[in-house]
Amino acid sequence: MVSRRQLLAVAAMLGLPTRLPAQTQSPAPADRLVLLGTGGGPTPKALRAAPAAALMIGGRLHMLDAGNGAARQAVLAGLPLKNLAHIWISHLHNDHVADAFTLPWLAWSGALTTPVTVHGPPGLAAMRTGWEAFARTDIETRMADEGRPDLRRLLAVSEISPGVQLDSAGLKVTAARVEHPPLTNSFAFRFDWTRNGVAKSLVYSGDTAPCPALIALAKGADTLVQEAMYLPALDRLIASESNAPTLRAHLLASHTTAQQAGEIAAAAGVKTLVLTHFVPGGDPSIRDEDWHGAAAKAYSGRIIVGRDLLAVDL
């Protein structure tokens, strides 16, 4: 690489002006939401990856849930895993928590050398203990063979309850318990921060039925990232099941239809609704217009129908 001093010397030899433009700092990275996986449910799907999203704020990477394959999806999206700082787990269903510790483990296998906190419901600390036993051989081998820091000392677990979880460096994260039976600990998260003097906010619903706690958390937010089911396709999907009425009742008690997502967005007065965690997530016959149209029945604001690796500037 040619140095500044060498450029000045060459310019002097050629009789060119030797005053180079002043060096300036690179602009701060933009705040951005990236939908890494938009499929709903634990079954692997060909059309959509498992649930996960990334939130870049001030150059720090926050993961919103960590379904299987989240690390590869982050790399495909061009996200810097070395900047991973926090992982926010909404609940302990496997499609949301499968890579909660595998994600920082794989990031550490690359360039991650800084602390990461995994936030999530009670039970997460016990999960971390089991994961450490699983990962021990690899971690200790790479420490000895490759000179890496001890990943176990970089990782922290924070088991959450409703209220403020983080209030530091201009970022406030608040959790609300939402309704996702039979789990009693399922959480939505709200992120509030300021960029260039402008207040910004984003709410991530996790898995939930419509509930007052979610509407209260999302009140006045810029962006609501909300799970969605498409009821006509869901009815087709379960029609052949012997327990179809029971299964339908369970899904409606635990999740949100696209139209209900619009109702939540309207009640909370959010500016933008981002649909994700699609159920059914493997049906190619459902068009973006179908998801959008269902939500638009109740909400007149901006609606974004998510897809894997979609980036939304905030």
Summary of the structure (lengths in Angstrom):
residues: 314
radius of gyration: 22.3
end to end distance: 35.4
largest distance: 86.6
contacts: 1023
relative contact order: 0.14
helix: 33%
strand: 29%
